[in-house]
Each structure stands twice: as C-alpha cells, then as structure tokens.
C-alpha cells in the first residue's frame, strides 16, 4: 500500500509518496501520483518533505532518504548514475550514456529521465543537451531552469 501527501513549495504543489519503507514517487504540480496511494502523511514522507524544503532553501545538497524505483534494468542504471551527478553540476545525455556503457544511447537516456518517478531526489534536472541547452524535463523547462539556478546560486 502506498501513501501520498501533498505540500505547497516554491515549486508549487508537490506530492511525495512512499510504500511504508522507501520514497517511491515525487509528483510535481499537476501530477496526481500513484493511483493506488492513500492520502496519509507518514513519518518518512514528512522527513522527505523536510529535506526537500531544505534543498529548496539552498541548505541541503544531498538527500538522505531510502528510495525505491520500479523500472527496467536500463532505467535503474540511468537513475543510479543520475544520483552521482554532484549538486550544482550538469551532464549531457551523451555523458550519461557513456557512463552507462553505451555512448550511442543518448535518446534512451532521455526516455529513462522522462520515466524517473522521483525527480529532484533523483536529479534528472541535471542532465542537459550536449550543446548546453536545457531540453526535456517532466516538470517543464522553466522548472528545470529554476532548479539549476537554485543549485548554481547556493554553491559555496
């Protein structure tokens, strides 16, 4: 059974879901979250919300939360690589494809990013086009720009 609870942040309404053991989803403004989730603010969801708020205030650069994702082996690989991109830095889709062992898989990396169920906690916003342009983000390019600027402006 999944739980979900919604919070109002500087990004808009954000939903955070768990399965009782780990965070499973982060839903940006307009996303409803897992269909089977019940509205319930668990301790884990409350902790995730607190860490997200600290991140949005520039006070947290790493998330210390148990997370669980469901996806293909390739998606899982990409999501794990995304978690290694340091705060305030970006990588191109090709860079991620190379790290995944398949330099020609840039498009597949983009599809895996698109399916990331826990954006921000798994920082897919840190992946950009090879030419440095912001392309593709489930929350929209404006949200991606906002997150990258937040990180750039709070570097110490």
N, CA, C and O atoms as a GROMACS GRO file, in nm:
protein
  624
    1UNK      N    1   0.085  -0.119   0.000
    1UNK     CA    2   0.000   0.000   0.000
    1UNK      C    3   0.089   0.124   0.000
    1UNK      O    4   0.179   0.138   0.082
    2UNK      N    5   0.061   0.213  -0.093
    2UNK     CA    6   0.136   0.338  -0.100
    2UNK      C    7   0.060   0.449  -0.030
    2UNK      O    8  -0.064   0.451  -0.026
    3UNK      N    9   0.137   0.541   0.026
    3UNK     CA   10   0.084   0.661   0.090
    3UNK      C   11   0.133   0.781   0.010
    3UNK      O   12   0.240   0.776  -0.052
    4UNK      N   13   0.056   0.887   0.011
    4UNK     CA   14   0.098   1.011  -0.054
    4UNK      C   15   0.049   1.128   0.029
    4UNK      O   16  -0.057   1.123   0.091
    5UNK      N   17   0.129   1.235   0.028
    5UNK     CA   18   0.087   1.357   0.094
    5UNK      C   19   0.139   1.474   0.010
    5UNK      O   20   0.244   1.464  -0.053
    6UNK      N   21   0.064   1.583   0.010
    6UNK     CA   22   0.095   1.698  -0.075
    6UNK      C   23   0.138   1.817   0.010
    6UNK      O   24   0.087   1.839   0.120
    7UNK      N   25   0.231   1.893  -0.044
    7UNK     CA   26   0.286   2.011   0.022
    7UNK      C   27   0.291   2.126  -0.078
    7UNK      O   28   0.305   2.104  -0.198
    8UNK      N   29   0.279   2.248  -0.028
    8UNK     CA   30   0.296   2.366  -0.111
    8UNK      C   31   0.439   2.414  -0.093
    8UNK      O   32   0.484   2.440   0.019
    9UNK      N   33   0.511   2.425  -0.204
    9UNK     CA   34   0.652   2.467  -0.203
    9UNK      C   35   0.670   2.583  -0.300
    9UNK      O   36   0.574   2.627  -0.364
   10UNK      N   37   0.792   2.631  -0.309
   10UNK     CA   38   0.820   2.738  -0.407
   10UNK      C   39   0.805   2.687  -0.549
   10UNK      O   40   0.798   2.766  -0.643
   11UNK      N   41   0.800   2.555  -0.567
   11UNK     CA   42   0.780   2.495  -0.698
   11UNK      C   43   0.632   2.474  -0.729
   11UNK      O   44   0.597   2.434  -0.840
   12UNK      N   45   0.547   2.500  -0.634
   12UNK     CA   46   0.405   2.470  -0.646
   12UNK      C   47   0.370   2.351  -0.558
   12UNK      O   48   0.444   2.317  -0.466
   13UNK      N   49   0.258   2.290  -0.587
   13UNK     CA   50   0.213   2.174  -0.510
   13UNK      C   51   0.297   2.052  -0.546
   13UNK      O   52   0.312   2.018  -0.664
   14UNK      N   53   0.352   1.986  -0.445
   14UNK     CA   54   0.438   1.870  -0.465
   14UNK      C   55   0.382   1.754  -0.382
   14UNK      O   56   0.351   1.770  -0.264
   15UNK      N   57   0.369   1.639  -0.445
   15UNK     CA   58   0.326   1.519  -0.375
   15UNK      C   59   0.443   1.425  -0.355
   15UNK      O   60   0.525   1.406  -0.445
   16UNK      N   61   0.451   1.368  -0.236
   16UNK     CA   62   0.557   1.271  -0.206
   16UNK      C   63   0.489   1.143  -0.162
   16UNK      O   64   0.400   1.145  -0.076
   17UNK      N   65   0.530   1.030  -0.223
   17UNK     CA   66   0.469   0.902  -0.192
   17UNK      C   67   0.572   0.805  -0.137
   17UNK      O   68   0.690   0.812  -0.172
   18UNK      N   69   0.526   0.714  -0.051
   18UNK     CA   70   0.611   0.607  -0.002
   18UNK      C   71   0.533   0.476  -0.002
   18UNK      O   72   0.411   0.474  -0.023
   19UNK      N   73   0.606   0.367   0.022
   19UNK     CA   74   0.542   0.236   0.032
   19UNK      C   75   0.553   0.179   0.172
   19UNK      O   76   0.537   0.058   0.192
   20UNK      N   77   0.582   0.265   0.269
   20UNK     CA   78   0.600   0.223   0.406
   20UNK      C   79   0.746   0.197   0.441
   20UNK      O   80   0.782   0.189   0.558
   21UNK      N   81   0.830   0.184   0.338
   21UNK     CA   82   0.972   0.158   0.360
   21UNK      C   83   1.063   0.256   0.289
   21UNK      O   84   1.174   0.284   0.337
   22UNK      N   85   1.019   0.309   0.176
   22UNK     CA   86   1.103   0.397   0.095
   22UNK      C   87   1.016   0.495   0.017
   22UNK      O   88   0.898   0.472  -0.006
   23UNK      N   89   1.078   0.606  -0.024
   23UNK     CA   90   1.010   0.704  -0.109
   23UNK      C   91   1.002   0.642  -0.249
   23UNK      O   92   1.102   0.592  -0.301
   24UNK      N   93   0.884   0.647  -0.309
   24UNK     CA   94   0.863   0.585  -0.440
   24UNK      C   95   0.827   0.684  -0.550
   24UNK      O   96   0.846   0.655  -0.668
   25UNK      N   97   0.777   0.801  -0.513
   25UNK     CA   98   0.735   0.899  -0.613
   25UNK      C   99   0.748   1.040  -0.559
   25UNK      O  100   0.732   1.064  -0.439
   26UNK      N  101   0.778   1.132  -0.649
   26UNK     CA  102   0.768   1.274  -0.621
   26UNK      C  103   0.688   1.332  -0.737
   26UNK      O  104   0.730   1.322  -0.853
   27UNK      N  105   0.575   1.392  -0.706
   27UNK     CA  106   0.484   1.442  -0.810
   27UNK      C  107   0.487   1.594  -0.809
   27UNK      O  108   0.460   1.657  -0.707
   28UNK      N  109   0.521   1.650  -0.924
   28UNK     CA  110   0.525   1.795  -0.936
   28UNK      C  111   0.386   1.848  -0.965
   28UNK      O  112   0.294   1.772  -0.994
   29UNK      N  113   0.371   1.977  -0.955
   29UNK     CA  114   0.243   2.045  -0.972
   29UNK      C  115   0.161   1.986  -1.087
   29UNK      O  116   0.208   1.981  -1.200
   30UNK      N  117   0.042   1.943  -1.057
   30UNK     CA  118  -0.047   1.890  -1.160
   30UNK      C  119  -0.047   1.739  -1.168
   30UNK      O  120  -0.141   1.680  -1.222
   31UNK      N  121   0.057   1.673  -1.116
   31UNK     CA  122   0.062   1.526  -1.118
   31UNK      C  123  -0.011   1.474  -0.994
   31UNK      O  124   0.002   1.529  -0.885
   32UNK      N  125  -0.087   1.369  -1.012
   32UNK     CA  126  -0.168   1.317  -0.902
   32UNK      C  127  -0.099   1.208  -0.822
   32UNK      O  128  -0.137   1.182  -0.708
   33UNK      N  129   0.001   1.143  -0.879
   33UNK     CA  130   0.071   1.037  -0.807
   33UNK      C  131   0.013   0.901  -0.835
   33UNK      O  132  -0.076   0.886  -0.919
   34UNK      N  133   0.065   0.800  -0.764
   34UNK     CA  134   0.019   0.662  -0.786
   34UNK      C  135  -0.131   0.648  -0.760
   34UNK      O  136  -0.182   0.699  -0.660
   35UNK      N  137  -0.200   0.578  -0.849
   35UNK     CA  138  -0.346   0.563  -0.836
   35UNK      C  139  -0.385   0.491  -0.708
   35UNK      O  140  -0.488   0.522  -0.647
   36UNK      N  141  -0.303   0.394  -0.666
   36UNK     CA  142  -0.338   0.313  -0.551
   36UNK      C  143  -0.301   0.377  -0.417
   36UNK      O  144  -0.326   0.318  -0.312
   37UNK      N  145  -0.241   0.497  -0.420
   37UNK     CA  146  -0.195   0.560  -0.296
   37UNK      C  147  -0.310   0.621  -0.218
   37UNK      O  148  -0.406   0.676  -0.275
   38UNK      N  149  -0.298   0.610  -0.087
   38UNK     CA  150  -0.397   0.675   0.001
   38UNK      C  151  -0.334   0.800   0.062
   38UNK      O  152  -0.213   0.804   0.086
   39UNK      N  153  -0.416   0.900   0.085
   39UNK     CA  154  -0.368   1.025   0.143
   39UNK      C  155  -0.332   0.999   0.290
   39UNK      O  156  -0.420   0.976   0.374
   40UNK      N  157  -0.202   1.004   0.318
   40UNK     CA  158  -0.154   0.974   0.453
   40UNK      C  159  -0.013   1.030   0.467
   40UNK      O  160   0.076   0.992   0.391
   41UNK      N  161   0.008   1.118   0.563
   41UNK     CA  162   0.140   1.175   0.586
   41UNK      C  163   0.216   1.086   0.685
   41UNK      O  164   0.197   1.096   0.806
   42UNK      N  165   0.301   1.000   0.632
   42UNK     CA  166   0.380   0.912   0.716
   42UNK      C  167   0.504   0.987   0.766
   42UNK      O  168   0.535   1.096   0.718
   43UNK      N  169   0.573   0.929   0.862
   43UNK     CA  170   0.697   0.989   0.912
   43UNK      C  171   0.802   1.001   0.803
   43UNK      O  172   0.874   1.100   0.797
   44UNK      N  173   0.810   0.901   0.717
   44UNK     CA  174   0.907   0.904   0.608
   44UNK      C  175   0.873   1.014   0.507
   44UNK      O  176   0.962   1.085   0.460
   45UNK      N  177   0.746   1.028   0.475
   45UNK     CA  178   0.706   1.135   0.383
   45UNK      C  179   0.734   1.271   0.446
   45UNK      O  180   0.780   1.363   0.378
   46UNK      N  181   0.707   1.285   0.575
   46UNK     CA  182   0.734   1.411   0.645
   46UNK      C  183   0.884   1.444   0.642
   46UNK      O  184   0.921   1.560   0.621
   47UNK      N  185   0.968   1.343   0.661
   47UNK     CA  186   1.114   1.364   0.655
   47UNK      C  187   1.157   1.402   0.514
   47UNK      O  188   1.240   1.492   0.497
   48UNK      N  189   1.101   1.337   0.412
   48UNK     CA  190   1.133   1.370   0.274
   48UNK      C  191   1.092   1.514   0.243
   48UNK      O  192   1.166   1.587   0.176
   49UNK      N  193   0.977   1.555   0.291
   49UNK     CA  194   0.930   1.693   0.269
   49UNK      C  195   1.023   1.793   0.337
   49UNK      O  196   1.052   1.898   0.281
   50UNK      N  197   1.069   1.759   0.457
   50UNK     CA  198   1.161   1.849   0.529
   50UNK      C  199   1.294   1.862   0.452
   50UNK      O  200   1.348   1.971   0.439
   51UNK      N  201   1.345   1.748   0.401
   51UNK     CA  202   1.469   1.753   0.324
   51UNK      C  203   1.450   1.830   0.193
   51UNK      O  204   1.539   1.904   0.151
   52UNK      N  205   1.336   1.811   0.129
   52UNK     CA  206   1.307   1.885   0.006
   52UNK      C  207   1.303   2.035   0.034
   52UNK      O  208   1.358   2.114  -0.042
   53UNK      N  209   1.239   2.074   0.142
   53UNK     CA  210   1.230   2.215   0.178
   53UNK      C  211   1.370   2.272   0.205
   53UNK      O  212   1.400   2.384   0.164
   54UNK      N  213   1.454   2.197   0.275
   54UNK     CA  214   1.592   2.241   0.300
   54UNK      C  215   1.666   2.259   0.166
   54UNK      O  216   1.739   2.356   0.148
   55UNK      N  217   1.648   2.165   0.075
   55UNK     CA  218   1.709   2.175  -0.057
   55UNK      C  219   1.662   2.302  -0.128
   55UNK      O  220   1.743   2.375  -0.184
   56UNK      N  221   1.532   2.327  -0.126
   56UNK     CA  222   1.477   2.442  -0.196
   56UNK      C  223   1.522   2.574  -0.133
   56UNK      O  224   1.519   2.678  -0.200
   57UNK      N  225   1.563   2.572  -0.007
   57UNK     CA  226   1.617   2.692   0.058
   57UNK      C  227   1.769   2.701   0.044
   57UNK      O  228   1.832   2.792   0.098
   58UNK      N  229   1.828   2.605  -0.030
   58UNK     CA  230   1.972   2.607  -0.051
   58UNK      C  231   2.051   2.557   0.068
   58UNK      O  232   2.172   2.580   0.075
   59UNK      N  233   1.986   2.490   0.161
   59UNK     CA  234   2.052   2.442   0.284
   59UNK      C  235   2.090   2.295   0.277
   59UNK      O  236   2.159   2.246   0.367
   60UNK      N  237   2.049   2.222   0.174
   60UNK     CA  238   2.078   2.079   0.162
   60UNK      C  239   2.126   2.050   0.020
   60UNK      O  240   2.065   2.094  -0.078
   61UNK      N  241   2.235   1.977   0.012
   61UNK     CA  242   2.290   1.942  -0.119
   61UNK      C  243   2.279   1.792  -0.148
   61UNK      O  244   2.295   1.751  -0.263
   62UNK      N  245   2.251   1.712  -0.048
   62UNK     CA  246   2.236   1.568  -0.063
   62UNK      C  247   2.109   1.524   0.008
   62UNK      O  248   2.075   1.579   0.113
   63UNK      N  249   2.041   1.427  -0.047
   63UNK     CA  250   1.923   1.370   0.018
   63UNK      C  251   1.964   1.240   0.085
   63UNK      O  252   2.035   1.158   0.028
   64UNK      N  253   1.918   1.223   0.207
   64UNK     CA  254   1.946   1.103   0.284
   64UNK      C  255   1.815   1.031   0.312
   64UNK      O  256   1.762   1.035   0.424
   65UNK      N  257   1.763   0.967   0.209
   65UNK     CA  258   1.633   0.902   0.217
   65UNK      C  259   1.640   0.765   0.150
   65UNK      O  260   1.710   0.748   0.050
   66UNK      N  261   1.568   0.668   0.204
   66UNK     CA  262   1.556   0.542   0.130
   66UNK      C  263   1.463   0.565   0.012
   66UNK      O  264   1.354   0.621   0.028
   67UNK      N  265   1.505   0.523  -0.106
   67UNK     CA  266   1.419   0.536  -0.223
   67UNK      C  267   1.406   0.401  -0.291
   67UNK      O  268   1.495   0.316  -0.282
   68UNK      N  269   1.295   0.384  -0.360
   68UNK     CA  270   1.271   0.260  -0.434
   68UNK      C  271   1.203   0.298  -0.565
   68UNK      O  272   1.102   0.368  -0.566
   69UNK      N  273   1.261   0.249  -0.674
   69UNK     CA  274   1.205   0.277  -0.805
   69UNK      C  275   1.169   0.147  -0.875
   69UNK      O  276   1.229   0.042  -0.850
   70UNK      N  277   1.071   0.155  -0.961
   70UNK     CA  278   1.035   0.042  -1.044
   70UNK      C  279   1.059   0.081  -1.189
   70UNK      O  280   1.009   0.183  -1.236
   71UNK      N  281   1.137   0.001  -1.258
   71UNK     CA  282   1.168   0.029  -1.397
   71UNK      C  283   1.251  -0.082  -1.455
   71UNK      O  284   1.284  -0.180  -1.387
   72UNK      N  285   1.286  -0.067  -1.581
   72UNK     CA  286   1.369  -0.167  -1.647
   72UNK      C  287   1.510  -0.162  -1.590
   72UNK      O  288   1.546  -0.069  -1.517
   73UNK      N  289   1.589  -0.260  -1.622
   73UNK     CA  290   1.728  -0.265  -1.577
   73UNK      C  291   1.804  -0.141  -1.627
   73UNK      O  292   1.882  -0.082  -1.553
   74UNK      N  293   1.779  -0.102  -1.752
   74UNK     CA  294   1.845   0.017  -1.807
   74UNK      C  295   1.800   0.144  -1.733
   74UNK      O  296   1.883   0.228  -1.700
   75UNK      N  297   1.671   0.157  -1.708
   75UNK     CA  298   1.622   0.274  -1.634
   75UNK      C  299   1.686   0.281  -1.495
   75UNK      O  300   1.729   0.388  -1.451
   76UNK      N  301   1.692   0.168  -1.428
   76UNK     CA  302   1.752   0.164  -1.294
   76UNK      C  303   1.898   0.209  -1.301
   76UNK      O  304   1.945   0.285  -1.216
   77UNK      N  305   1.971   0.161  -1.403
   77UNK     CA  306   2.110   0.200  -1.421
   77UNK      C  307   2.121   0.351  -1.439
   77UNK      O  308   2.204   0.416  -1.375
   78UNK      N  309   2.039   0.407  -1.526
   78UNK     CA  310   2.043   0.552  -1.552
   78UNK      C  311   2.008   0.630  -1.425
   78UNK      O  312   2.076   0.727  -1.393
   79UNK      N  313   1.905   0.589  -1.354
   79UNK     CA  314   1.865   0.660  -1.232
   79UNK      C  315   1.976   0.656  -1.127
   79UNK      O  316   1.995   0.752  -1.054
   80UNK      N  317   2.048   0.544  -1.120
   80UNK     CA  318   2.161   0.536  -1.027
   80UNK      C  319   2.274   0.629  -1.070
   80UNK      O  320   2.339   0.691  -0.986
   81UNK      N  321   2.299   0.639  -1.199
   81UNK     CA  322   2.401   0.731  -1.249
   81UNK      C  323   2.361   0.875  -1.217
   81UNK      O  324   2.445   0.955  -1.176
   82UNK      N  325   2.234   0.909  -1.236
   82UNK     CA  326   2.188   1.045  -1.208
   82UNK      C  327   2.216   1.086  -1.064
   82UNK      O  328   2.247   1.201  -1.035
   83UNK      N  329   2.204   0.990  -0.974
   83UNK     CA  330   2.227   1.019  -0.831
   83UNK      C  331   2.373   1.051  -0.801
   83UNK      O  332   2.404   1.101  -0.693
   84UNK      N  333   2.464   1.023  -0.897
   84UNK     CA  334   2.606   1.054  -0.875
   84UNK      C  335   2.645   1.191  -0.930
   84UNK      O  336   2.758   1.236  -0.907
   85UNK      N  337   2.555   1.258  -1.001
   85UNK     CA  338   2.587   1.391  -1.054
   85UNK      C  339   2.586   1.489  -0.936
   85UNK      O  340   2.484   1.506  -0.871
   86UNK      N  341   2.700   1.552  -0.909
   86UNK     CA  342   2.707   1.641  -0.793
   86UNK      C  343   2.614   1.762  -0.803
   86UNK      O  344   2.582   1.811  -0.912
   87UNK      N  345   2.572   1.807  -0.688
   87UNK     CA  346   2.492   1.929  -0.672
   87UNK      C  347   2.561   2.043  -0.748
   87UNK      O  348   2.682   2.063  -0.736
   88UNK      N  349   2.483   2.116  -0.825
   88UNK     CA  350   2.536   2.233  -0.895
   88UNK      C  351   2.609   2.201  -1.025
   88UNK      O  352   2.657   2.292  -1.092
   89UNK      N  353   2.616   2.074  -1.061
   89UNK     CA  354   2.682   2.035  -1.185
   89UNK      C  355   2.579   1.975  -1.280
   89UNK      O  356   2.471   1.933  -1.240
   90UNK      N  357   2.616   1.970  -1.408
   90UNK     CA  358   2.530   1.908  -1.509
   90UNK      C  359   2.611   1.808  -1.590
   90UNK      O  360   2.734   1.812  -1.591
   91UNK      N  361   2.540   1.720  -1.656
   91UNK     CA  362   2.600   1.626  -1.750
   91UNK      C  363   2.509   1.625  -1.872
   91UNK      O  364   2.388   1.648  -1.862
   92UNK      N  365   2.567   1.597  -1.988
   92UNK     CA  366   2.485   1.585  -2.108
   92UNK      C  367   2.424   1.446  -2.113
   92UNK      O  368   2.468   1.355  -2.043
   93UNK      N  369   2.322   1.430  -2.198
   93UNK     CA  370   2.262   1.299  -2.217
   93UNK      C  371   2.369   1.202  -2.267
   93UNK      O  372   2.371   1.085  -2.228
   94UNK      N  373   2.458   1.251  -2.352
   94UNK     CA  374   2.566   1.165  -2.403
   94UNK      C  375   2.662   1.126  -2.291
   94UNK      O  376   2.705   1.011  -2.284
   95UNK      N  377   2.695   1.220  -2.202
   95UNK     CA  378   2.782   1.188  -2.088
   95UNK      C  379   2.722   1.073  -2.007
   95UNK      O  380   2.793   0.980  -1.968
   96UNK      N  381   2.593   1.079  -1.982
   96UNK     CA  382   2.526   0.975  -1.904
   96UNK      C  383   2.527   0.843  -1.982
   96UNK      O  384   2.548   0.736  -1.924
   97UNK      N  385   2.505   0.851  -2.112
   97UNK     CA  386   2.508   0.730  -2.195
   97UNK      C  387   2.646   0.664  -2.189
   97UNK      O  388   2.656   0.542  -2.181
   98UNK      N  389   2.752   0.745  -2.194
   98UNK     CA  390   2.888   0.692  -2.185
   98UNK      C  391   2.908   0.624  -2.049
   98UNK      O  392   2.963   0.514  -2.042
   99UNK      N  393   2.863   0.688  -1.942
   99UNK     CA  394   2.875   0.629  -1.809
   99UNK      C  395   2.797   0.498  -1.799
   99UNK      O  396   2.834   0.408  -1.723
  100UNK      N  397   2.690   0.488  -1.876
  100UNK     CA  398   2.609   0.366  -1.876
  100UNK      C  399   2.670   0.257  -1.964
  100UNK      O  400   2.621   0.144  -1.968
  101UNK      N  401   2.780   0.291  -2.033
  101UNK     CA  402   2.847   0.192  -2.116
  101UNK      C  403   2.796   0.183  -2.258
  101UNK      O  404   2.831   0.089  -2.331
  102UNK      N  405   2.712   0.280  -2.300
  102UNK     CA  406   2.658   0.277  -2.435
  102UNK      C  407   2.654   0.420  -2.490
  102UNK      O  408   2.550   0.486  -2.481
  103UNK      N  409   2.764   0.469  -2.547
  103UNK     CA  410   2.773   0.608  -2.592
  103UNK      C  411   2.666   0.650  -2.692
  103UNK      O  412   2.640   0.770  -2.707
  104UNK      N  413   2.604   0.554  -2.759
  104UNK     CA  414   2.501   0.588  -2.859
  104UNK      C  415   2.360   0.589  -2.800
  104UNK      O  416   2.262   0.600  -2.875
  105UNK      N  417   2.348   0.577  -2.670
  105UNK     CA  418   2.216   0.564  -2.606
  105UNK      C  419   2.161   0.695  -2.551
  105UNK      O  420   2.081   0.693  -2.458
  106UNK      N  421   2.203   0.808  -2.607
  106UNK     CA  422   2.156   0.938  -2.555
  106UNK      C  423   2.004   0.948  -2.554
  106UNK      O  424   1.945   0.997  -2.457
  107UNK      N  425   1.941   0.902  -2.660
  107UNK     CA  426   1.795   0.908  -2.668
  107UNK      C  427   1.730   0.819  -2.562
  107UNK      O  428   1.630   0.857  -2.501
  108UNK      N  429   1.787   0.702  -2.540
  108UNK     CA  430   1.735   0.611  -2.437
  108UNK      C  431   1.754   0.671  -2.298
  108UNK      O  432   1.670   0.651  -2.210
  109UNK      N  433   1.864   0.743  -2.277
  109UNK     CA  434   1.885   0.813  -2.150
  109UNK      C  435   1.774   0.916  -2.130
  109UNK      O  436   1.720   0.929  -2.020
  110UNK      N  437   1.740   0.988  -2.236
  110UNK     CA  438   1.631   1.085  -2.228
  110UNK      C  439   1.500   1.020  -2.191
  110UNK      O  440   1.423   1.075  -2.112
  111UNK      N  441   1.472   0.903  -2.247
  111UNK     CA  442   1.348   0.832  -2.215
  111UNK      C  443   1.349   0.784  -2.069
  111UNK      O  444   1.246   0.790  -2.002
  112UNK      N  445   1.464   0.739  -2.022
  112UNK     CA  446   1.474   0.696  -1.881
  112UNK      C  447   1.453   0.816  -1.790
  112UNK      O  448   1.385   0.806  -1.687
  113UNK      N  449   1.511   0.931  -1.827
  113UNK     CA  450   1.490   1.053  -1.748
  113UNK      C  451   1.341   1.086  -1.741
  113UNK      O  452   1.288   1.120  -1.636
  114UNK      N  453   1.274   1.074  -1.855
  114UNK     CA  454   1.132   1.105  -1.863
  114UNK      C  455   1.048   1.015  -1.773
  114UNK      O  456   0.942   1.055  -1.726
  115UNK      N  457   1.095   0.895  -1.747
  115UNK     CA  458   1.021   0.798  -1.665
  115UNK      C  459   1.063   0.801  -1.518
  115UNK      O  460   1.012   0.723  -1.438
  116UNK      N  461   1.155   0.890  -1.483
  116UNK     CA  462   1.204   0.899  -1.345
  116UNK      C  463   1.086   0.931  -1.251
  116UNK      O  464   1.027   1.038  -1.261
  117UNK      N  465   1.053   0.839  -1.159
  117UNK     CA  466   0.937   0.862  -1.072
  117UNK      C  467   0.966   0.951  -0.952
  117UNK      O  468   0.874   0.993  -0.882
  118UNK      N  469   1.094   0.980  -0.928
  118UNK     CA  470   1.130   1.056  -0.807
  118UNK      C  471   1.220   1.173  -0.846
  118UNK      O  472   1.332   1.185  -0.796
  119UNK      N  473   1.170   1.258  -0.936
  119UNK     CA  474   1.252   1.372  -0.979
  119UNK      C  475   1.291   1.455  -0.857
  119UNK      O  476   1.226   1.449  -0.753
  120UNK      N  477   1.395   1.529  -0.871
  120UNK     CA  478   1.464   1.609  -0.770
  120UNK      C  479   1.543   1.517  -0.678
  120UNK      O  480   1.665   1.534  -0.667
  121UNK      N  481   1.480   1.420  -0.611
  121UNK     CA  482   1.554   1.326  -0.528
  121UNK      C  483   1.649   1.243  -0.615
  121UNK      O  484   1.761   1.214  -0.574
  122UNK      N  485   1.604   1.206  -0.733
  122UNK     CA  486   1.692   1.151  -0.838
  122UNK      C  487   1.703   1.265  -0.939
  122UNK      O  488   1.611   1.287  -1.018
  123UNK      N  489   1.816   1.337  -0.938
  123UNK     CA  490   1.823   1.468  -1.005
  123UNK      C  491   1.836   1.466  -1.157
  123UNK      O  492   1.941   1.498  -1.212
  124UNK      N  493   1.729   1.428  -1.224
  124UNK     CA  494   1.730   1.427  -1.371
  124UNK      C  495   1.736   1.568  -1.428
  124UNK      O  496   1.767   1.586  -1.546
  125UNK      N  497   1.707   1.669  -1.346
  125UNK     CA  498   1.716   1.808  -1.394
  125UNK      C  499   1.860   1.847  -1.425
  125UNK      O  500   1.884   1.948  -1.491
  126UNK      N  501   1.956   1.770  -1.378
  126UNK     CA  502   2.098   1.800  -1.400
  126UNK      C  503   2.149   1.748  -1.534
  126UNK      O  504   2.268   1.760  -1.564
  127UNK      N  505   2.061   1.689  -1.614
  127UNK     CA  506   2.100   1.638  -1.745
  127UNK      C  507   2.051   1.736  -1.852
  127UNK      O  508   1.933   1.771  -1.858
  128UNK      N  509   2.145   1.780  -1.936
  128UNK     CA  510   2.116   1.882  -2.036
  128UNK      C  511   2.162   1.836  -2.174
  128UNK      O  512   2.226   1.732  -2.187
  129UNK      N  513   2.130   1.912  -2.274
  129UNK     CA  514   2.173   1.880  -2.410
  129UNK      C  515   2.323   1.897  -2.425
  129UNK      O  516   2.386   1.970  -2.349
  130UNK      N  517   2.381   1.829  -2.523
  130UNK     CA  518   2.526   1.835  -2.547
  130UNK      C  519   2.572   1.978  -2.577
  130UNK      O  520   2.688   2.013  -2.552
  131UNK      N  521   2.482   2.059  -2.630
  131UNK     CA  522   2.515   2.198  -2.664
  131UNK      C  523   2.494   2.293  -2.545
  131UNK      O  524   2.508   2.414  -2.560
  132UNK      N  525   2.460   2.236  -2.428
  132UNK     CA  526   2.440   2.317  -2.308
  132UNK      C  527   2.298   2.366  -2.290
  132UNK      O  528   2.267   2.430  -2.189
  133UNK      N  529   2.210   2.338  -2.386
  133UNK     CA  530   2.072   2.384  -2.377
  133UNK      C  531   1.990   2.295  -2.284
  133UNK      O  532   2.016   2.175  -2.270
  134UNK      N  533   1.892   2.357  -2.220
  134UNK     CA  534   1.801   2.283  -2.133
  134UNK      C  535   1.694   2.221  -2.222
  134UNK      O  536   1.617   2.291  -2.287
  135UNK      N  537   1.691   2.091  -2.222
  135UNK     CA  538   1.590   2.020  -2.301
  135UNK      C  539   1.528   1.912  -2.215
  135UNK      O  540   1.595   1.851  -2.131
  136UNK      N  541   1.401   1.888  -2.236
  136UNK     CA  542   1.331   1.779  -2.172
  136UNK      C  543   1.332   1.779  -2.022
  136UNK      O  544   1.437   1.762  -1.961
  137UNK      N  545   1.217   1.798  -1.961
  137UNK     CA  546   1.201   1.781  -1.817
  137UNK      C  547   1.053   1.763  -1.791
  137UNK      O  548   0.971   1.841  -1.840
  138UNK      N  549   1.018   1.660  -1.716
  138UNK     CA  550   0.877   1.630  -1.690
  138UNK      C  551   0.805   1.749  -1.625
  138UNK      O  552   0.687   1.772  -1.650
  139UNK      N  553   0.877   1.823  -1.542
  139UNK     CA  554   0.817   1.939  -1.476
  139UNK      C  555   0.819   2.064  -1.562
  139UNK      O  556   0.771   2.169  -1.519
  140UNK      N  557   0.873   2.054  -1.683
  140UNK     CA  558   0.881   2.168  -1.773
  140UNK      C  559   1.019   2.233  -1.768
  140UNK      O  560   1.089   2.225  -1.668
  141UNK      N  561   1.055   2.297  -1.877
  141UNK     CA  562   1.187   2.361  -1.888
  141UNK      C  563   1.203   2.473  -1.785
  141UNK      O  564   1.311   2.491  -1.730
  142UNK      N  565   1.096   2.546  -1.758
  142UNK     CA  566   1.103   2.653  -1.659
  142UNK      C  567   1.140   2.598  -1.521
  142UNK      O  568   1.221   2.657  -1.450
  143UNK      N  569   1.081   2.484  -1.484
  143UNK     CA  570   1.112   2.420  -1.355
  143UNK      C  571   1.259   2.373  -1.355
  143UNK      O  572   1.328   2.391  -1.255
  144UNK      N  573   1.304   2.314  -1.464
  144UNK     CA  574   1.443   2.268  -1.474
  144UNK      C  575   1.537   2.387  -1.456
  144UNK      O  576   1.635   2.379  -1.381
  145UNK      N  577   1.507   2.497  -1.524
  145UNK     CA  578   1.587   2.619  -1.514
  145UNK      C  579   1.591   2.668  -1.368
  145UNK      O  580   1.696   2.706  -1.318
  146UNK      N  581   1.477   2.667  -1.303
  146UNK     CA  582   1.466   2.713  -1.164
  146UNK      C  583   1.552   2.627  -1.071
  146UNK      O  584   1.623   2.680  -0.985
  147UNK      N  585   1.547   2.495  -1.089
  147UNK     CA  586   1.625   2.404  -1.004
  147UNK      C  587   1.775   2.421  -1.027
  147UNK      O  588   1.853   2.424  -0.932
  148UNK      N  589   1.816   2.432  -1.153
  148UNK     CA  590   1.958   2.450  -1.183
  148UNK      C  591   2.008   2.585  -1.130
  148UNK      O  592   2.120   2.593  -1.079
  149UNK      N  593   1.927   2.689  -1.143
  149UNK     CA  594   1.966   2.820  -1.089
  149UNK      C  595   1.976   2.817  -0.938
  149UNK      O  596   2.067   2.876  -0.880
  150UNK      N  597   1.884   2.749  -0.873
  150UNK     CA  598   1.887   2.736  -0.728
  150UNK      C  599   2.020   2.676  -0.686
  150UNK      O  600   2.086   2.726  -0.595
  151UNK      N  601   2.060   2.567  -0.754
  151UNK     CA  602   2.184   2.499  -0.720
  151UNK      C  603   2.306   2.588  -0.750
  151UNK      O  604   2.400   2.594  -0.671
  152UNK      N  605   2.303   2.655  -0.864
  152UNK     CA  606   2.416   2.741  -0.903
  152UNK      C  607   2.432   2.856  -0.804
  152UNK      O  608   2.544   2.894  -0.769
  153UNK      N  609   2.320   2.912  -0.758
  153UNK     CA  610   2.325   3.029  -0.671
  153UNK      C  611   2.354   2.996  -0.525
  153UNK      O  612   2.378   3.086  -0.445
  154UNK      N  613   2.352   2.868  -0.488
  154UNK     CA  614   2.378   2.831  -0.348
  154UNK      C  615   2.507   2.750  -0.334
  154UNK      O  616   2.531   2.687  -0.231
  155UNK      N  617   2.590   2.753  -0.439
  155UNK     CA  618   2.720   2.685  -0.431
  155UNK      C  619   2.808   2.761  -0.333
  155UNK      O  620   2.810   2.884  -0.331
  156UNK      N  621   2.882   2.687  -0.252
  156UNK     CA  622   2.971   2.753  -0.156
  156UNK      C  623   3.114   2.738  -0.196
  156UNK      O  624   3.204   2.787  -0.127
   0.00000   0.00000   0.00000
